């Protein structure tokens, strides 16, 4: 079993807000992240795949093709977008980094070639906050 990791980047805005709560409760739970005028992050996305090396190519998966998949199905949908308003796969979900990481996994999973498996999605919201998801 071999692991290949690809690092990508996107910028996005969001607001943490539970519509079933009052404004006061949202402010108490989410603090300035519940700002009515949104706030943004410079996200770093790290995708690790795993599987066996193809003896004909020497690759698990061509790293350029992996980057293309991440760009098409994730980064292009998220970059410079409002996660609460503009991103179809986040509709109806609280736009936390935890939920975003799970949804990124779901976006990538059907687009990997046979024999290539997602191992981990790491999403850095800031240089000090990282979410890891293993499916």
The first five atom37 places (N, CA, C, CB, O) and aatype in JSON, in Angstrom:
{
  "aatype": [20, 20, 20, 20, 20, 20, 20, 20, 20, 20, 20, 20, 20, 20, 20, 20, 20, 20, 20, 20, 20, 20, 20, 20, 20, 20, 20, 20, 20, 20, 20, 20, 20, 20, 20, 20, 20, 20, 20, 20, 20, 20, 20, 20, 20, 20, 20, 20, 20, 20, 20, 20, 20, 20, 20, 20, 20, 20, 20, 20, 20, 20, 20, 20, 20, 20, 20, 20, 20, 20, 20, 20, 20, 20, 20, 20, 20, 20, 20, 20, 20, 20, 20, 20, 20, 20, 20, 20, 20, 20, 20, 20, 20, 20, 20, 20, 20, 20, 20, 20, 20, 20, 20, 20, 20, 20, 20, 20, 20, 20, 20, 20, 20, 20, 20, 20, 20, 20, 20, 20, 20, 20, 20, 20, 20, 20, 20, 20, 20, 20, 20, 20, 20, 20, 20],
  "atom_mask": [
    [1, 1, 1, 1, 1],
    [1, 1, 1, 1, 1],
    [1, 1, 1, 1, 1],
    [1, 1, 1, 1, 1],
    [1, 1, 1, 1, 1],
    [1, 1, 1, 1, 1],
    [1, 1, 1, 1, 1],
    [1, 1, 1, 1, 1],
    [1, 1, 1, 1, 1],
    [1, 1, 1, 1, 1],
    [1, 1, 1, 1, 1],
    [1, 1, 1, 1, 1],
    [1, 1, 1, 1, 1],
    [1, 1, 1, 1, 1],
    [1, 1, 1, 1, 1],
    [1, 1, 1, 1, 1],
    [1, 1, 1, 1, 1],
    [1, 1, 1, 1, 1],
    [1, 1, 1, 1, 1],
    [1, 1, 1, 1, 1],
    [1, 1, 1, 1, 1],
    [1, 1, 1, 1, 1],
    [1, 1, 1, 1, 1],
    [1, 1, 1, 1, 1],
    [1, 1, 1, 1, 1],
    [1, 1, 1, 1, 1],
    [1, 1, 1, 1, 1],
    [1, 1, 1, 1, 1],
    [1, 1, 1, 1, 1],
    [1, 1, 1, 1, 1],
    [1, 1, 1, 1, 1],
    [1, 1, 1, 1, 1],
    [1, 1, 1, 1, 1],
    [1, 1, 1, 1, 1],
    [1, 1, 1, 1, 1],
    [1, 1, 1, 1, 1],
    [1, 1, 1, 1, 1],
    [1, 1, 1, 1, 1],
    [1, 1, 1, 1, 1],
    [1, 1, 1, 1, 1],
    [1, 1, 1, 1, 1],
    [1, 1, 1, 1, 1],
    [1, 1, 1, 1, 1],
    [1, 1, 1, 1, 1],
    [1, 1, 1, 1, 1],
    [1, 1, 1, 1, 1],
    [1, 1, 1, 1, 1],
    [1, 1, 1, 1, 1],
    [1, 1, 1, 1, 1],
    [1, 1, 1, 1, 1],
    [1, 1, 1, 1, 1],
    [1, 1, 1, 1, 1],
    [1, 1, 1, 1, 1],
    [1, 1, 1, 1, 1],
    [1, 1, 1, 1, 1],
    [1, 1, 1, 1, 1],
    [1, 1, 1, 1, 1],
    [1, 1, 1, 1, 1],
    [1, 1, 1, 1, 1],
    [1, 1, 1, 1, 1],
    [1, 1, 1, 1, 1],
    [1, 1, 1, 1, 1],
    [1, 1, 1, 1, 1],
    [1, 1, 1, 1, 1],
    [1, 1, 1, 1, 1],
    [1, 1, 1, 1, 1],
    [1, 1, 1, 1, 1],
    [1, 1, 1, 1, 1],
    [1, 1, 1, 1, 1],
    [1, 1, 1, 1, 1],
    [1, 1, 1, 1, 1],
    [1, 1, 1, 1, 1],
    [1, 1, 1, 1, 1],
    [1, 1, 1, 1, 1],
    [1, 1, 1, 1, 1],
    [1, 1, 1, 1, 1],
    [1, 1, 1, 1, 1],
    [1, 1, 1, 1, 1],
    [1, 1, 1, 1, 1],
    [1, 1, 1, 1, 1],
    [1, 1, 1, 1, 1],
    [1, 1, 1, 1, 1],
    [1, 1, 1, 1, 1],
    [1, 1, 1, 1, 1],
    [1, 1, 1, 1, 1],
    [1, 1, 1, 1, 1],
    [1, 1, 1, 1, 1],
    [1, 1, 1, 1, 1],
    [1, 1, 1, 1, 1],
    [1, 1, 1, 1, 1],
    [1, 1, 1, 1, 1],
    [1, 1, 1, 1, 1],
    [1, 1, 1, 1, 1],
    [1, 1, 1, 1, 1],
    [1, 1, 1, 1, 1],
    [1, 1, 1, 1, 1],
    [1, 1, 1, 1, 1],
    [1, 1, 1, 1, 1],
    [1, 1, 1, 1, 1],
    [1, 1, 1, 1, 1],
    [1, 1, 1, 1, 1],
    [1, 1, 1, 1, 1],
    [1, 1, 1, 1, 1],
    [1, 1, 1, 1, 1],
    [1, 1, 1, 1, 1],
    [1, 1, 1, 1, 1],
    [1, 1, 1, 1, 1],
    [1, 1, 1, 1, 1],
    [1, 1, 1, 1, 1],
    [1, 1, 1, 1, 1],
    [1, 1, 1, 1, 1],
    [1, 1, 1, 1, 1],
    [1, 1, 1, 1, 1],
    [1, 1, 1, 1, 1],
    [1, 1, 1, 1, 1],
    [1, 1, 1, 1, 1],
    [1, 1, 1, 1, 1],
    [1, 1, 1, 1, 1],
    [1, 1, 1, 1, 1],
    [1, 1, 1, 1, 1],
    [1, 1, 1, 1, 1],
    [1, 1, 1, 1, 1],
    [1, 1, 1, 1, 1],
    [1, 1, 1, 1, 1],
    [1, 1, 1, 1, 1],
    [1, 1, 1, 1, 1],
    [1, 1, 1, 1, 1],
    [1, 1, 1, 1, 1],
    [1, 1, 1, 1, 1],
    [1, 1, 1, 1, 1],
    [1, 1, 1, 1, 1],
    [1, 1, 1, 1, 1],
    [1, 1, 1, 1, 1],
    [1, 1, 1, 1, 1],
    [1, 1, 1, 1, 1]
  ],
  "atom_positions": [
    [[0.85, -1.18, 0.0], [0.0, 0.0, 0.0], [0.89, 1.24, 0.0], [-0.97, 0.0, 1.23], [1.82, 1.36, 0.8]],
    [[0.59, 2.15, -0.93], [1.34, 3.41, -1.0], [0.35, 4.56, -0.87], [2.14, 3.52, -2.34], [-0.83, 4.43, -1.2]],
    [[0.85, 5.69, -0.38], [0.03, 6.88, -0.16], [0.6, 8.03, -0.99], [-0.02, 7.27, 1.36], [1.82, 8.23, -1.04]],
    [[-0.27, 8.78, -1.63], [0.11, 9.96, -2.39], [-0.73, 11.12, -1.87], [-0.09, 9.75, -3.94], [-1.94, 11.0, -1.69]],
    [[-0.06, 12.25, -1.63], [-0.74, 13.41, -1.08], [-0.6, 14.61, -2.02], [-0.17, 13.76, 0.31], [0.47, 14.88, -2.55]],
    [[-1.7, 15.3, -2.2], [-1.74, 16.51, -3.04], [-2.24, 17.67, -2.19], [-2.67, 16.3, -4.3], [-3.22, 17.53, -1.45]],
    [[-1.57, 18.81, -2.3], [-1.88, 20.01, -1.52], [-2.49, 21.04, -2.46], [-0.61, 20.57, -0.8], [-1.89, 21.37, -3.49]],
    [[-3.68, 21.56, -2.12], [-4.35, 22.6, -2.9], [-4.75, 23.74, -1.97], [-5.59, 22.02, -3.66], [-4.59, 23.66, -0.75]],
    [[-5.29, 24.79, -2.56], [-5.63, 25.99, -1.79], [-6.88, 26.64, -2.39], [-4.44, 27.0, -1.78], [-7.08, 26.62, -3.6]],
    [[-7.71, 27.21, -1.52], [-8.84, 28.02, -1.97], [-9.19, 29.04, -0.89], [-10.07, 27.13, -2.32], [-8.83, 28.87, 0.28]],
    [[-9.88, 30.08, -1.29], [-10.35, 31.12, -0.37], [-11.87, 31.11, -0.4], [-9.78, 32.53, -0.76], [-12.47, 30.97, -1.46]],
    [[-12.48, 31.25, 0.77], [-13.94, 31.26, 0.81], [-14.43, 31.99, 2.06], [-14.5, 29.81, 0.78], [-13.72, 32.08, 3.06]],
    [[-15.64, 32.5, 1.96], [-16.3, 33.17, 3.08], [-17.41, 32.28, 3.6], [-16.85, 34.56, 2.65], [-17.94, 31.43, 2.88]],
    [[-17.77, 32.48, 4.85], [-18.91, 31.77, 5.43], [-19.36, 32.48, 6.71], [-18.56, 30.29, 5.72], [-18.73, 33.42, 7.18]],
    [[-20.44, 31.98, 7.22], [-20.96, 32.43, 8.52], [-21.42, 31.19, 9.25], [-22.14, 33.49, 8.35], [-22.11, 30.34, 8.68]],
    [[-21.05, 31.08, 10.51], [-21.57, 30.0, 11.34], [-22.85, 30.51, 11.99], [-20.52, 29.52, 12.42], [-22.84, 31.48, 12.74]],
    [[-23.94, 29.82, 11.68], [-25.24, 30.31, 12.12], [-26.24, 29.16, 12.04], [-25.72, 31.52, 11.27], [-26.4, 28.55, 10.99]],
    [[-26.9, 28.87, 13.15], [-27.94, 27.86, 13.16], [-29.28, 28.57, 13.04], [-27.87, 26.98, 14.47], [-29.66, 29.32, 13.94]],
    [[-30.0, 28.36, 11.94], [-31.25, 29.1, 11.73], [-32.35, 28.76, 12.73], [-31.75, 28.82, 10.34], [-33.34, 29.49, 12.83]],
    [[-32.19, 27.67, 13.48], [-33.17, 27.3, 14.5], [-32.95, 28.03, 15.82], [-33.13, 25.81, 14.73], [-33.76, 27.9, 16.74]],
    [[-31.88, 28.79, 15.92], [-31.55, 29.51, 17.14], [-31.81, 31.0, 16.96], [-30.09, 29.27, 17.54], [-31.93, 31.51, 15.85]],
    [[-31.89, 31.68, 18.09], [-31.99, 33.14, 18.07], [-30.64, 33.73, 17.7], [-32.48, 33.68, 19.44], [-29.61, 33.07, 17.78]],
    [[-30.66, 34.98, 17.31], [-29.4, 35.68, 17.03], [-28.51, 35.68, 18.26], [-29.68, 37.13, 16.57], [-27.29, 35.52, 18.16]],
    [[-29.11, 35.86, 19.43], [-28.34, 35.89, 20.69], [-27.66, 34.56, 20.95], [-29.26, 36.25, 21.86], [-26.5, 34.53, 21.37]],
    [[-28.37, 33.46, 20.73], [-27.75, 32.15, 20.96], [-26.64, 31.89, 19.94], [-28.82, 31.02, 20.88], [-25.58, 31.38, 20.3]],
    [[-26.87, 32.24, 18.66], [-25.82, 32.1, 17.66], [-24.58, 32.9, 18.05], [-26.32, 32.54, 16.29], [-23.46, 32.4, 17.95]],
    [[-24.78, 34.13, 18.49], [-23.65, 34.95, 18.91], [-22.94, 34.34, 20.11], [-24.13, 36.37, 19.25], [-21.71, 34.36, 20.18]],
    [[-23.71, 33.79, 21.05], [-23.1, 33.19, 22.24], [-22.29, 31.94, 21.88], [-24.18, 32.83, 23.26], [-21.22, 31.73, 22.45]],
    [[-22.79, 31.12, 20.96], [-22.11, 29.87, 20.6], [-20.98, 30.1, 19.61], [-23.11, 28.88, 20.02], [-19.88, 29.56, 19.79]],
    [[-21.23, 30.9, 18.57], [-20.27, 31.04, 17.48], [-19.45, 32.32, 17.54], [-21.0, 31.0, 16.18], [-18.5, 32.47, 16.77]],
    [[-19.78, 33.23, 18.44], [-19.0, 34.47, 18.57], [-18.92, 35.24, 17.27], [-17.61, 34.16, 19.06], [-19.91, 35.34, 16.54]],
    [[-17.75, 35.78, 16.99], [-17.61, 36.61, 15.8], [-17.74, 35.82, 14.5], [-16.28, 37.32, 15.82], [-17.87, 36.41, 13.43]],
    [[-17.72, 34.5, 14.58], [-17.94, 33.67, 13.38], [-19.4, 33.7, 12.92], [-17.52, 32.22, 13.64], [-19.71, 33.25, 11.82]],
    [[-20.3, 34.24, 13.76], [-21.71, 34.41, 13.39], [-21.95, 35.8, 12.81], [-22.61, 34.18, 14.61], [-23.1, 36.21, 12.64]],
    [[-20.9, 36.52, 12.5], [-21.01, 37.88, 11.96], [-21.99, 37.92, 10.8], [-19.63, 38.39, 11.5], [-21.88, 37.14, 9.86]],
    [[-22.94, 38.82, 10.87], [-23.94, 38.97, 9.8], [-23.31, 39.27, 8.45], [-24.93, 40.06, 10.17], [-23.91, 38.96, 7.42]],
    [[-22.15, 39.88, 8.43], [-21.49, 40.25, 7.18], [-20.42, 39.25, 6.75], [-20.87, 41.61, 7.33], [-19.57, 39.56, 5.92]],
    [[-20.47, 38.03, 7.32], [-19.6, 36.95, 6.92], [-18.15, 37.16, 7.38], [-19.65, 36.78, 5.42], [-17.82, 38.21, 7.93]],
    [[-17.33, 36.19, 7.15], [-15.89, 36.28, 7.35], [-15.25, 35.22, 6.45], [-15.49, 36.07, 8.87], [-15.93, 34.29, 6.0]],
    [[-13.97, 35.35, 6.18], [-13.33, 34.46, 5.23], [-12.09, 33.78, 5.76], [-13.0, 35.2, 4.0], [-11.53, 34.16, 6.79]],
    [[-11.67, 32.76, 5.02], [-10.46, 32.0, 5.34], [-9.68, 31.72, 4.07], [-10.82, 30.68, 6.07], [-10.24, 31.65, 2.98]],
    [[-8.39, 31.55, 4.23], [-7.5, 31.06, 3.2], [-7.26, 29.59, 3.53], [-6.14, 31.89, 3.12], [-6.37, 29.26, 4.32]],
    [[-8.05, 28.72, 2.93], [-8.02, 27.29, 3.26], [-6.88, 26.59, 2.52], [-9.36, 26.64, 2.91], [-6.59, 26.9, 1.37]],
    [[-6.25, 25.65, 3.21], [-5.33, 24.72, 2.59], [-5.96, 23.34, 2.66], [-3.92, 24.74, 3.29], [-6.38, 22.89, 3.72]],
    [[-6.04, 22.68, 1.52], [-6.67, 21.37, 1.41], [-5.59, 20.34, 1.07], [-7.8, 21.37, 0.33], [-4.84, 20.51, 0.1]],
    [[-5.53, 19.29, 1.86], [-4.55, 18.24, 1.66], [-5.32, 16.93, 1.48], [-3.53, 18.15, 2.86], [-6.03, 16.48, 2.38]],
    [[-5.16, 16.33, 0.31], [-5.87, 15.1, -0.04], [-4.86, 13.98, -0.16], [-6.68, 15.27, -1.36], [-3.89, 14.07, -0.92]],
    [[-5.08, 12.91, 0.59], [-4.22, 11.73, 0.52], [-5.01, 10.55, -0.01], [-3.61, 11.41, 1.91], [-6.08, 10.21, 0.51]],
    [[-4.47, 9.93, -1.04], [-5.05, 8.72, -1.61], [-4.14, 7.54, -1.31], [-5.27, 8.87, -3.15], [-2.97, 7.71, -0.96]],
    [[-4.69, 6.33, -1.45], [-3.89, 5.13, -1.18], [-4.27, 4.03, -2.15], [-4.07, 4.65, 0.27], [-5.36, 4.04, -2.73]],
    [[-3.37, 3.09, -2.3], [-3.6, 1.95, -3.17], [-2.29, 1.3, -3.54], [-4.36, 2.36, -4.43], [-1.27, 1.49, -2.86]],
    [[-2.32, 0.54, -4.61], [-1.12, -0.16, -5.08], [-0.57, 0.55, -6.32], [-1.44, -1.64, -5.4], [-1.32, 1.1, -7.11]],
    [[0.72, 0.52, -6.47], [1.39, 1.12, -7.62], [1.07, 0.3, -8.87], [2.93, 1.19, -7.4], [1.15, -0.93, -8.87]],
    [[0.7, 1.0, -9.93], [0.47, 0.36, -11.22], [1.83, -0.01, -11.82], [-0.35, 1.29, -12.2], [2.67, 0.88, -12.01]],
    [[2.07, -1.28, -12.11], [3.38, -1.68, -12.61], [3.69, -1.11, -14.0], [3.48, -3.18, -12.66], [4.86, -1.01, -14.38]],
    [[2.66, -0.72, -14.76], [2.88, -0.17, -16.09], [3.29, 1.3, -16.07], [1.64, -0.34, -16.92], [4.0, 1.75, -16.97]],
    [[2.85, 2.05, -15.05], [3.15, 3.49, -14.99], [4.09, 3.85, -13.87], [1.87, 4.28, -14.84], [4.76, 4.88, -13.92]],
    [[4.15, 3.01, -12.84], [4.91, 3.36, -11.66], [4.16, 4.3, -10.74], [6.22, 3.98, -12.06], [4.71, 4.73, -9.72]],
    [[2.91, 4.63, -11.06], [2.09, 5.55, -10.28], [0.99, 4.8, -9.55], [1.48, 6.63, -11.19], [0.54, 3.74, -9.99]],
    [[0.56, 5.35, -8.44], [-0.75, 5.01, -7.88], [-1.79, 5.73, -8.74], [-0.87, 5.42, -6.35], [-2.76, 5.13, -9.22]],
    [[-1.57, 7.05, -8.92], [-2.39, 7.88, -9.8], [-1.52, 9.04, -10.23], [-3.72, 8.39, -9.09], [-0.76, 9.57, -9.42]],
    [[-1.62, 9.43, -11.46], [-0.87, 10.59, -11.94], [-1.23, 11.79, -11.06], [-1.19, 10.88, -13.45], [-2.4, 12.15, -10.96]],
    [[-0.23, 12.41, -10.44], [-0.47, 13.52, -9.52], [-1.14, 14.71, -10.21], [0.85, 13.97, -8.9], [-1.92, 15.42, -9.58]],
    [[-0.86, 14.92, -11.48], [-1.51, 15.99, -12.23], [-3.0, 15.7, -12.38], [-0.86, 16.17, -13.63], [-3.83, 16.6, -12.23]],
    [[-3.35, 14.45, -12.66], [-4.76, 14.08, -12.78], [-5.48, 14.18, -11.44], [-4.9, 12.66, -13.34], [-6.64, 14.59, -11.38]],
    [[-4.8, 13.82, -10.37], [-5.38, 14.0, -9.04], [-5.66, 15.48, -8.8], [-4.44, 13.44, -7.94], [-6.73, 15.83, -8.31]],
    [[-4.71, 16.33, -9.13], [-4.91, 17.77, -8.99], [-6.07, 18.27, -9.83], [-3.65, 18.52, -9.38], [-6.84, 19.12, -9.38]],
    [[-6.22, 17.74, -11.04], [-7.34, 18.13, -11.9], [-8.68, 17.76, -11.28], [-7.21, 17.47, -13.28], [-9.62, 18.54, -11.33]],
    [[-8.77, 16.57, -10.69], [-10.0, 16.12, -10.03], [-10.33, 17.04, -8.86], [-9.88, 14.66, -9.55], [-11.47, 17.47, -8.7]],
    [[-9.34, 17.33, -8.03], [-9.56, 18.2, -6.87], [-10.0, 19.59, -7.33], [-8.27, 18.3, -6.01], [-10.92, 20.18, -6.76]],
    [[-9.34, 20.1, -8.36], [-9.69, 21.42, -8.86], [-11.12, 21.45, -9.4], [-8.71, 21.85, -9.96], [-11.89, 22.34, -9.04]],
    [[-11.47, 20.49, -10.25], [-12.79, 20.5, -10.89], [-13.93, 20.29, -9.91], [-12.86, 19.44, -11.95], [-14.94, 21.0, -9.97]],
    [[-13.79, 19.34, -9.0], [-14.91, 18.95, -8.15], [-14.93, 19.61, -6.78], [-14.9, 17.48, -7.97], [-15.9, 19.49, -6.04]],
    [[-13.84, 20.31, -6.44], [-13.79, 20.96, -5.13], [-13.37, 22.42, -5.26], [-12.83, 20.21, -4.2], [-14.19, 23.32, -5.04]],
    [[-12.14, 22.67, -5.62], [-11.61, 24.04, -5.56], [-12.37, 25.01, -6.45], [-10.15, 24.04, -5.94], [-12.66, 26.14, -6.03]],
    [[-12.71, 24.61, -7.67], [-13.45, 25.51, -8.56], [-14.83, 25.84, -7.99], [-13.6, 24.89, -9.94], [-15.37, 26.91, -8.25]],
    [[-15.41, 24.92, -7.22], [-16.73, 25.15, -6.63], [-16.66, 26.0, -5.36], [-17.39, 23.82, -6.31], [-17.65, 26.6, -4.96]],
    [[-15.47, 26.05, -4.73], [-15.33, 26.74, -3.44], [-14.57, 28.05, -3.51], [-14.65, 25.84, -2.48], [-14.85, 28.97, -2.74]],
    [[-13.62, 28.16, -4.43], [-12.71, 29.3, -4.42], [-13.44, 30.62, -4.68], [-11.62, 29.1, -5.46], [-14.17, 30.77, -5.66]],
    [[-13.21, 31.56, -3.77], [-13.81, 32.9, -3.82], [-15.34, 32.84, -3.83], [-13.32, 33.65, -5.05], [-16.0, 33.64, -4.49]],
    [[-15.88, 31.88, -3.09], [-17.33, 31.72, -2.97], [-17.75, 31.93, -1.52], [-17.77, 30.33, -3.47], [-16.94, 31.9, -0.59]],
    [[-19.05, 32.15, -1.35], [-19.66, 32.16, -0.03], [-20.19, 30.75, 0.2], [-20.81, 33.26, 0.09], [-21.09, 30.31, -0.51]],
    [[-19.65, 30.04, 1.18], [-20.02, 28.65, 1.41], [-21.5, 28.5, 1.74], [-19.18, 28.06, 2.54], [-22.12, 27.5, 1.38]],
    [[-22.08, 29.49, 2.42], [-23.48, 29.42, 2.81], [-24.42, 29.65, 1.62], [-23.77, 30.45, 3.88], [-25.53, 29.1, 1.6]],
    [[-24.0, 30.44, 0.65], [-24.9, 30.86, -0.42], [-24.59, 30.28, -1.79], [-24.89, 32.34, -0.51], [-25.51, 30.06, -2.58]],
    [[-23.33, 30.03, -2.09], [-22.91, 29.74, -3.46], [-22.57, 28.28, -3.74], [-21.74, 30.55, -3.78], [-22.41, 27.91, -4.91]],
    [[-22.45, 27.45, -2.73], [-21.91, 26.1, -2.92], [-23.02, 25.07, -2.78], [-20.77, 25.81, -1.9], [-23.55, 24.86, -1.69]],
    [[-23.37, 24.42, -3.89], [-24.5, 23.5, -3.9], [-24.37, 22.38, -2.88], [-24.66, 22.91, -5.27], [-25.35, 22.02, -2.23]],
    [[-23.19, 21.83, -2.72], [-23.05, 20.69, -1.81], [-23.02, 21.08, -0.33], [-21.81, 19.93, -2.16], [-22.95, 20.21, 0.54]],
    [[-23.05, 22.38, -0.04], [-23.15, 22.83, 1.35], [-24.56, 23.34, 1.69], [-22.12, 23.94, 1.63], [-24.82, 23.74, 2.82]],
    [[-25.46, 23.33, 0.72], [-26.82, 23.82, 0.94], [-27.5, 23.06, 2.07], [-27.65, 23.7, -0.36], [-27.48, 21.83, 2.11]],
    [[-28.08, 23.81, 2.99], [-28.81, 23.2, 4.1], [-27.93, 22.65, 5.21], [-29.65, 22.12, 3.59], [-28.44, 22.03, 6.14]],
    [[-26.63, 22.88, 5.13], [-25.71, 22.38, 6.16], [-25.06, 23.55, 6.88], [-24.62, 21.46, 5.54], [-24.81, 24.6, 6.28]],
    [[-24.79, 23.38, 8.15], [-24.02, 24.37, 8.88], [-22.62, 24.38, 8.29], [-23.99, 24.05, 10.42], [-21.99, 23.33, 8.17]],
    [[-22.14, 25.54, 7.91], [-20.88, 25.64, 7.16], [-19.64, 25.66, 8.06], [-20.89, 26.9, 6.3], [-18.79, 26.54, 7.95]],
    [[-19.56, 24.68, 8.94], [-18.36, 24.52, 9.76], [-17.27, 23.85, 8.92], [-18.65, 23.67, 11.03], [-17.57, 23.24, 7.89]],
    [[-16.05, 23.98, 9.35], [-14.95, 23.3, 8.64], [-15.09, 21.79, 8.72], [-13.6, 23.73, 9.21], [-14.69, 21.08, 7.8]],
    [[-15.65, 21.29, 9.81], [-15.88, 19.85, 9.94], [-16.84, 19.37, 8.85], [-16.43, 19.51, 11.34], [-16.56, 18.4, 8.15]],
    [[-17.98, 20.06, 8.71], [-18.94, 19.66, 7.68], [-18.38, 19.85, 6.28], [-20.24, 20.46, 7.83], [-18.63, 19.03, 5.39]],
    [[-17.63, 20.91, 6.08], [-17.02, 21.15, 4.77], [-16.06, 20.02, 4.41], [-16.28, 22.5, 4.76], [-16.04, 19.57, 3.26]],
    [[-15.27, 19.55, 5.35], [-14.32, 18.47, 5.11], [-15.05, 17.19, 4.7], [-13.47, 18.21, 6.35], [-14.63, 16.51, 3.76]],
    [[-16.13, 16.86, 5.39], [-16.92, 15.67, 5.05], [-17.5, 15.8, 3.64], [-18.06, 15.46, 6.07], [-17.49, 14.83, 2.87]],
    [[-18.0, 16.98, 3.31], [-18.6, 17.17, 1.99], [-17.55, 17.15, 0.88], [-19.37, 18.49, 1.95], [-17.84, 16.7, -0.23]],
    [[-16.35, 17.63, 1.15], [-15.26, 17.54, 0.17], [-14.97, 16.07, -0.11], [-13.98, 18.27, 0.69], [-14.78, 15.69, -1.27]],
    [[-14.91, 15.25, 0.91], [-14.71, 13.8, 0.74], [-15.75, 13.24, -0.22], [-14.78, 13.06, 2.12], [-15.42, 12.51, -1.16]],
    [[-17.02, 13.59, 0.02], [-18.11, 13.08, -0.81], [-17.99, 13.55, -2.26], [-19.46, 13.51, -0.23], [-18.38, 12.83, -3.18]],
    [[-17.46, 14.74, -2.47], [-17.29, 15.26, -3.83], [-16.2, 14.5, -4.58], [-16.95, 16.75, -3.78], [-16.33, 14.26, -5.78]],
    [[-15.14, 14.13, -3.89], [-14.01, 13.48, -4.54], [-14.21, 11.98, -4.77], [-12.77, 13.68, -3.73], [-13.78, 11.44, -5.79]],
    [[-14.86, 11.33, -3.85], [-14.95, 9.87, -3.84], [-15.39, 9.26, -5.18], [-15.91, 9.45, -2.78], [-14.75, 8.31, -5.63]],
    [[-16.44, 9.76, -5.83], [-16.87, 9.1, -7.07], [-15.98, 9.38, -8.28], [-18.26, 9.51, -7.38], [-16.19, 8.8, -9.35]],
    [[-14.99, 10.25, -8.14], [-14.2, 10.66, -9.29], [-12.78, 10.1, -9.3], [-14.13, 12.15, -9.34], [-11.95, 10.5, -10.12]],
    [[-12.5, 9.18, -8.39], [-11.19, 8.54, -8.37], [-11.23, 7.25, -9.2], [-10.75, 8.24, -6.92], [-12.24, 6.55, -9.2]],
    [[-10.15, 6.94, -9.88], [-10.14, 5.73, -10.7], [-10.2, 4.46, -9.85], [-8.89, 5.7, -11.59], [-9.91, 4.48, -8.66]],
    [[-10.56, 3.39, -10.5], [-10.62, 2.09, -9.84], [-9.27, 1.76, -9.21], [-11.04, 0.99, -10.83], [-8.22, 1.96, -9.82]],
    [[-9.3, 1.26, -7.99], [-8.09, 0.89, -7.29], [-7.44, 2.02, -6.5], [-7.11, 0.36, -8.25], [-6.48, 1.8, -5.77]],
    [[-7.97, 3.23, -6.65], [-7.46, 4.39, -5.9], [-8.51, 4.73, -4.84], [-7.17, 5.63, -6.85], [-9.68, 4.93, -5.15]],
    [[-8.07, 4.81, -3.6], [-8.99, 5.02, -2.48], [-8.6, 6.29, -1.72], [-8.99, 3.8, -1.52], [-7.42, 6.58, -1.55]],
    [[-9.61, 7.03, -1.27], [-9.32, 8.17, -0.4], [-8.84, 7.64, 0.94], [-10.58, 9.08, -0.22], [-9.42, 6.72, 1.51]],
    [[-7.79, 8.22, 1.43], [-7.28, 7.86, 2.75], [-7.64, 8.94, 3.77], [-5.76, 7.65, 2.72], [-8.15, 8.64, 4.85]],
    [[-7.37, 10.21, 3.41], [-7.57, 11.29, 4.37], [-7.78, 12.61, 3.64], [-6.37, 11.4, 5.33], [-7.15, 12.88, 2.61]],
    [[-8.66, 13.42, 4.18], [-8.81, 14.81, 3.78], [-8.4, 15.64, 4.99], [-10.29, 15.15, 3.3], [-8.93, 15.46, 6.08]],
    [[-7.47, 16.54, 4.79], [-7.08, 17.49, 5.83], [-7.43, 18.87, 5.31], [-5.54, 17.39, 6.18], [-7.08, 19.24, 4.19]],
    [[-8.13, 19.64, 6.13], [-8.5, 20.99, 5.74], [-8.02, 21.94, 6.81], [-10.03, 21.11, 5.54], [-8.45, 21.89, 7.96]],
    [[-7.1, 22.83, 6.41], [-6.6, 23.87, 7.31], [-7.46, 25.11, 7.11], [-5.09, 24.18, 7.06], [-7.46, 25.71, 6.04]],
    [[-8.19, 25.48, 8.16], [-8.97, 26.71, 8.15], [-8.05, 27.9, 8.4], [-10.11, 26.66, 9.21], [-8.2, 28.97, 7.8]],
    [[-7.11, 27.7, 9.28], [-6.05, 28.66, 9.58], [-4.77, 27.85, 9.75], [-6.37, 29.54, 10.87], [-4.83, 26.62, 9.8]],
    [[-3.63, 28.5, 9.85], [-2.4, 27.72, 10.1], [-2.43, 26.95, 11.42], [-1.2, 28.64, 10.09], [-1.61, 26.05, 11.63]],
    [[-3.37, 27.29, 12.32], [-3.42, 26.65, 13.63], [-4.63, 25.73, 13.82], [-3.43, 27.7, 14.69], [-4.74, 25.07, 14.85]],
    [[-5.55, 25.69, 12.86], [-6.74, 24.85, 12.99], [-6.86, 23.95, 11.77], [-8.02, 25.73, 13.15], [-6.94, 24.42, 10.64]],
    [[-6.87, 22.65, 12.02], [-6.92, 21.66, 10.95], [-7.95, 20.6, 11.28], [-5.53, 21.01, 10.72], [-8.04, 20.14, 12.42]],
    [[-8.73, 20.22, 10.28], [-9.71, 19.14, 10.42], [-9.17, 17.95, 9.61], [-11.16, 19.57, 9.93], [-8.69, 18.14, 8.49]],
    [[-9.23, 16.74, 10.16], [-8.85, 15.54, 9.43], [-10.05, 14.62, 9.36], [-7.65, 14.82, 10.1], [-10.77, 14.45, 10.34]],
    [[-10.26, 14.03, 8.18], [-11.4, 13.13, 7.99], [-10.91, 11.9, 7.22], [-12.58, 13.84, 7.24], [-10.23, 12.01, 6.2]],
    [[-11.29, 10.72, 7.73], [-10.87, 9.46, 7.13], [-12.05, 8.65, 6.59], [-10.1, 8.64, 8.14], [-11.96, 7.44, 6.43]],
    [[-13.15, 9.34, 6.32], [-14.31, 8.64, 5.79], [-15.05, 7.95, 6.86], [-13.92, 7.65, 4.74], [-16.07, 7.3, 6.59]]
  ]
}
